[in-house]
Amino acid sequence: MHVLLSQMSTTTYTTATNAAAFLLVLQKMLKNSLLLFCLLSAAFAKEAPDVDCVVLHLESVKCTWNRNGNPTVNYTFSSWFYDEEARACETYLSNRSVNYGCIRPYGNILNRFNTFYMQLAHANDTFIKTDELKNKVKLNPPRNLTAQKGGDRNLWFYWNQTSAKCVQSQIRYRTEYKKWNTYAVNVGEQNYCVNLPSSRSRYELQARSRLVEACGASGWSDWSEPVTWGSDKSAESQQGHASTFVSIIAYTLAPVLLLLMVVVLLRCERFRVIFVGVVPEQSLIPEDVELWLQIPKGLKEGLKPNYHERPCPVRE
């Protein structure tokens, strides 16, 4: 009896051990399956488009989602600032009939300091992203650039930009197409002075602007269209070079042409110019032409033939 109980105990222990081992193997398999499922789900899941927004000249907001390449589907875009209702896009940016961006009105000037929400949707896919646009402002280039000589004999450049008190400008100018010289302008100022410029030089200037830190710093705008002042020596030099080139060609070709004409005249037959008197009218011509020609008697005797020769017929 004791031996039988011992055998049963041993069998029970072995079964329990096998069951525990089976459970451990099953748990490990389930864990690996779950990990594999997560990896596959991440691999096949659609990546959310990378939306990037910028405030254009404090007038509108431009958002694009083509940083990783042109999208393959047309997303529906909607956006709103904090404490606003969602607003559907009214003006889409598209390429080959596929939308890649949106431009929406800026609204309140203080909106830039609030959180901006964006939503892209297509079929059952919806992506939401937030952004802070405080420092994402790009101003338009300065406009109405002018250059004029002041009473102090200095050259003054002027331009216009929005919100002058919040704007810092930067100018660059050069003379005679040389290297640009860049200078910073004080906040709020929209002019620059070049001391005692040379009237014989050509000055070219451009300007760009950005918001200062107190008004929400931003990146620099694009450079404005250039404005020029002074004489353009380059054009004059080009004209001088052109006239010099023409003169060189003229002085080089003239002797060559003269030499060619001399060679042609030497190789060709000479031409003899015979002056013939005016033939009078038929009624005035005497019957004896010899009398009209007034040939000297000695010459007349010399022209008479003193030999006889048979006529020789000539055939072709």
Residue pairs with C-beta under 8 A, 6 or more apart in sequence:
46 125
47 68
48 120
48 127
48 129
49 65
49 68
49 71
49 75
49 120
49 127
50 65
50 67
50 68
51 63
51 64
51 65
51 118
51 120
51 129
51 131
52 63
52 64
52 65
52 67
53 61
53 62
53 63
53 64
53 116
53 118
53 131
53 133
53 136
54 61
54 62
54 133
54 136
54 137
54 138
55 61
55 62
55 106
55 112
55 133
55 136
55 137
55 138
55 218
56 62
56 103
56 106
56 138
56 140
57 137
57 138
57 139
57 140
57 162
58 106
58 109
58 112
58 137
58 139
58 162
58 163
59 105
59 106
60 103
60 104
60 105
60 106
61 79
61 103
61 104
61 105
61 106
61 116
61 133
62 93
62 101
62 102
62 103
63 77
63 79
63 101
63 102
63 103
63 104
63 118
64 93
64 100
64 101
65 71
65 75
65 77
65 100
65 101
65 120
66 95
66 100
66 101
70 95
70 96
70 98
70 100
71 98
71 99
71 100
72 98
73 98
73 122
74 97
74 98
74 99
74 122
75 99
75 120
75 121
75 122
76 88
76 89
76 120
76 121
76 122
77 88
77 89
77 92
77 99
77 102
77 118
77 119
77 120
78 86
78 87
78 88
78 89
78 118
78 119
78 121
79 86
79 87
79 89
79 102
79 104
79 116
79 117
79 118
79 119
80 86
80 87
80 116
80 117
81 107
81 108
81 111
81 114
81 115
81 116
81 117
82 114
82 115
82 116
82 117
83 114
84 107
86 117
86 119
87 104
89 102
89 104
90 104
91 102
91 103
91 104
92 99
92 101
92 102
93 99
93 100
93 101
93 102
93 103
94 100
106 112
111 133
112 133
112 134
112 137
112 216
113 134
113 216
115 130
115 131
115 132
116 130
116 131
116 132
116 133
117 128
117 129
117 130
118 128
118 129
118 130
118 131
119 126
119 127
119 128
119 129
120 126
120 127
120 129
121 127
134 216
135 216
135 217
135 218
136 218
137 211
137 216
137 218
137 219
138 218
138 219
138 221
139 161
139 162
139 167
139 209
139 210
139 211
139 218
139 221
140 162
140 221
141 207
141 208
141 209
141 221
141 222
141 223
141 224
141 225
142 159
142 160
142 161
142 169
142 190
142 207
142 208
142 209
142 221
142 224
143 159
143 160
143 161
143 224
144 158
144 159
144 160
145 157
145 158
145 159
145 205
145 206
145 207
145 224
145 225
145 226
145 227
146 157
146 158
146 159
146 227
147 155
147 156
147 157
147 158
147 203
147 205
147 227
147 228
147 229
148 155
148 156
148 158
148 229
149 155
149 156
149 197
149 229
150 156
150 193
153 196
154 193
154 194
154 195
154 196
154 197
155 193
155 194
155 197
155 203
155 229
156 191
156 192
156 193
156 194
157 171
157 173
157 191
157 192
157 193
157 194
157 205
157 207
157 227
158 190
158 191
159 169
159 190
159 191
159 207
159 224
160 190
161 167
161 169
161 190
161 209
163 211
163 215
164 188
164 190
165 187
165 188
166 187
166 211
166 212
166 214
166 215
167 187
167 188
167 190
167 209
167 210
167 211
167 212
168 184
168 185
168 186
168 187
168 209
168 210
168 211
168 212
169 184
169 185
169 189
169 190
169 207
169 208
169 209
170 182
170 183
170 184
170 185
170 207
170 208
170 209
170 210
170 220
171 182
171 183
171 185
171 192
171 205
171 206
171 207
172 180
172 181
172 182
172 183
172 205
172 206
172 207
172 223
173 180
173 181
173 192
173 194
173 203
173 204
173 205
173 206
174 180
174 181
174 203
174 204
175 198
175 201
175 202
175 203
175 204
175 230
176 201
176 202
176 233
176 234
177 202
177 204
177 234
183 192
185 191
185 192
185 207
187 212
192 205
192 207
194 203
197 203
197 229
197 230
198 230
199 230
199 231
200 230
200 231
200 233
201 230
201 231
201 233
202 228
202 229
202 230
202 231
202 232
202 233
202 234
203 228
203 229
203 230
204 226
204 227
204 228
205 226
205 227
205 228
206 223
206 224
206 225
206 226
206 227
207 223
207 224
208 220
208 221
208 222
208 223
208 224
209 220
209 221
210 217
210 218
210 219
210 220
210 221
211 217
211 218
279 285
285 292
286 292
290 300
295 303
